[in-house]
Amino acid sequence: MLRVLITVVLLAAVAACSSVPPPPPPPPRGTTEPAPPPPRRAFIGDIRTKEFHREGCPDLENVDISYQRLLEDPGEAADEKFAPCKRCRPYEGW
């Protein structure tokens, strides 16, 4: 009997220690959380051809990574004398 009681107490103690804390409560209604920042657009310049592309442009598949240069925006590309790609048209939608 004592053995069963000790086993039950030990199992209860283990269950209490290994329980996962509950998730935090949701914010109260009527409050809004700040919106996440918009995704950052990346432009990539090909230093051999002096063209710049949108990230994901098919023309970049054949450009070695050592010839690619990350550009912040089309203005930086223009300052560096990069011409826009005729295929992905990086100026559109900017």
C-alpha positions as CSV (number, residue, x, y, z in Angstrom):
1,M,0.0,0.0,0.0
2,L,2.8,2.4,0.9
3,R,4.6,1.5,-2.3
4,V,1.5,2.4,-4.4
5,L,1.1,5.7,-2.5
6,I,4.8,6.6,-3.1
7,T,4.4,5.8,-6.8
8,V,1.3,7.9,-7.2
9,V,3.0,10.9,-5.4
10,L,6.1,10.6,-7.6
11,L,4.0,10.4,-10.8
12,A,2.1,13.5,-9.8
13,A,5.3,15.4,-9.0
14,V,6.8,14.4,-12.4
15,A,3.6,15.5,-14.2
16,A,3.6,18.8,-12.4
17,C,7.3,19.5,-13.2
18,S,7.1,18.6,-16.8
19,S,4.0,20.5,-17.7
20,V,4.4,23.1,-20.5
21,P,3.4,26.6,-19.4
22,P,0.3,28.0,-21.1
23,P,0.7,30.4,-24.1
24,P,0.4,34.1,-23.4
25,P,-3.1,35.5,-23.6
26,P,-4.1,37.3,-26.8
27,P,-4.0,41.1,-26.8
28,P,-7.3,42.7,-25.6
29,R,-9.8,43.5,-28.3
30,G,-9.6,47.0,-29.8
31,T,-5.8,47.2,-29.6
32,T,-3.7,46.8,-32.7
33,E,-0.2,45.6,-32.9
34,P,2.2,47.5,-35.1
35,A,2.3,46.2,-38.7
36,P,5.4,44.3,-39.7
37,P,7.8,46.3,-41.9
38,P,7.2,45.8,-45.7
39,P,9.4,43.2,-47.4
40,R,12.7,44.8,-48.5
41,R,13.1,44.8,-52.3
42,A,16.6,43.9,-53.5
43,F,18.2,44.9,-56.7
44,I,21.2,43.1,-58.1
45,G,23.7,44.7,-60.5
46,D,25.8,42.7,-62.9
47,I,29.2,44.4,-62.9
48,R,30.2,43.0,-66.2
49,T,27.2,44.2,-68.3
50,K,26.4,47.2,-66.0
51,E,22.7,46.2,-65.9
52,F,20.7,45.9,-62.7
53,H,17.9,43.4,-62.1
54,R,15.1,42.6,-59.6
55,E,15.9,39.8,-57.3
56,G,14.7,36.6,-59.0
57,C,15.2,37.9,-62.6
58,P,15.8,34.9,-64.9
59,D,18.8,36.7,-66.5
60,L,20.7,36.4,-63.2
61,E,20.7,32.6,-63.4
62,N,23.7,32.8,-65.8
63,V,25.6,35.5,-63.9
64,D,28.3,34.2,-61.5
65,I,27.8,35.4,-57.9
66,S,31.3,37.1,-58.0
67,Y,29.9,39.4,-60.7
68,Q,26.8,40.4,-58.7
69,R,26.5,43.5,-56.6
70,L,23.6,44.2,-54.1
71,L,22.0,47.6,-54.7
72,E,19.6,49.3,-52.3
73,D,17.3,51.0,-54.8
74,P,17.1,52.1,-58.4
75,G,18.6,55.4,-57.4
76,E,21.8,53.8,-56.3
77,A,21.9,51.8,-59.5
78,A,21.6,55.0,-61.5
79,D,24.3,56.7,-59.5
80,E,26.6,53.7,-60.2
81,K,25.7,54.0,-64.0
82,F,23.8,50.7,-64.1
83,A,21.2,50.4,-66.8
84,P,17.8,48.7,-66.0
85,C,17.2,45.2,-67.3
86,K,14.8,45.0,-70.2
87,R,13.4,41.7,-69.1
88,C,12.5,42.3,-65.4
89,R,12.1,46.1,-65.7
90,P,13.3,47.0,-62.1
91,Y,11.9,50.5,-62.3
92,E,8.3,49.4,-62.7
93,G,6.4,49.4,-59.5
94,W,9.0,51.2,-57.5
